[in-house]
Amino acid sequence: MKATRLVGLALRSIQRNVGRSLLTMLGVVIGVGSVVVMVAIGQGAQAEIQARVDNLGTNMIVVTPGASSRGGVSKGWGSFNRLTTADADRLRREGPLLAAVSPVVFTRSNIVGISGNWRTTIYGVDTDYEQIRAWPAQTGRWFGPDEVKSRRKVCLLGQSILETVFEGNDPIGQRVRLRGVPFEVIGTLIAKGQTADGNDQDDVILAPYTTVQTRLSGHQFIPQILASALSQDDVAPAIADIKQVMREAHRLTEDQDDDFEVKDQRQLAQAAQGTTSVMTTLLAAIASVSLVVGGIGIMNIMLVSVSERTHEIGVRRAIGARRADVLAQFLVESVVLSGLGGLVGATLGIAVTQAIARFTGWATAVTPATIGLALAFSVAVGVFFGWYPARRAAALDVVDALRHG
């Protein structure tokens, strides 16, 4: 029997009991809709995390201090600091796969401006920091190499500082005081927003690292070195080069562990997205339970349908229908029920996802792959749970079926 005729017979059978068919599809509708919504929210969260990680910089590599131990107990990464500005200079000279390198010195202080004061973080950086973090000036300009070398007291303000201390006034050319030291504002930074862990990237002041190290922090060692690889493909080999250069600079022997740590954005993204991926899978699995419940409902209704149409099956068999024809008829009817429920559920899921994104501001992502997978799963439910009723219909004895009428 042709597939088109089988689908037509299935639709006519569904139309004869519209109310019952709608109730039967309800479980599949809820299941598919739930899966689409849960996966869309999870994928949206992953995309948001990736965007925020990408917002940190271009092919960025982070070098931080290593770990120390006492009494055989490690104090963790960052507890043993031997990083210096000389290390950054050496990486810049001997790192062929590095496009940019910047030491980072930071301290906390109050900034006093024309409209008030605010406690914030001051980052001392080199000129390459602009390229590494992809963070150009919105107004004004960045400081240059000569200003870094001469330890000029100049700075750029993040947007949160601008709104708090200057209240919308133009800060370019104005002077602010950091720990009592006057700094000239030469630029403002474009807004970066929050990091993946919720920190405000715009609540920051950037100044030459030479100035911050000598006038504000006073520390010989630095907490961080940032670098940028020439391309994404160069990140892994660039990390290997950094480790080799740093080990040589710190005169570490082969039997000594690294006294520093090197990470890149991919590790940050994988760590952040790993948890999100697990939660998305878990939520989708929970939502899929509704599909199983809907499948059980389809199987029950199909068994009832076989019982009600026993005489019809006997007549069809008596006039020449094969067992395979009866099996195909009821199996296709089950698949059509679940497929229609999947279509309605997918449409409902898309609508709910759009409503969630609009009213809550959450990032969501509905992809064709998600819709296709949900529909394929709903059809599979129809095949799995429709197989037993269809086989039962096909196995009916012709004489007994005719007597049933």
Secondary structure, DSSP 8 states (H G I E B T S, - for coil): --HHHHHHHHHHHHHHTHHHHHHHHHHHHHHHHHHHHHHHHHHHHHHHHHHHHHHT-SSEEEEEEEEEEETTEEEEEEEE----HHHHHHHHHH-TTEEEEEEEEEEEEEEEETTEEEEEEEEEE-TTHHHHTT--EEEE----HHHHHTT--EEEE-HHHIIIIITTS--TT-EEEETTEEEEEEEEE----B-TTS-BTTSEEEEEHHHIIIIII--SS-SEEEEEESSGGGHHHHHHHHHHHHHHHTT--TTS--SEEEEEHHHHHHHHHHHHHHHHHHHHHHHHHHHHHHHHHHHHHHHHHHHHTHHHHHHHHHTT--HHHHHHHHHHHHHHHHHHHHHHHHHHHHHHHHHHHHHH-------HHHHHHHHHHHHHHHHHHHHHHHHHHHT--HHHHHHH-
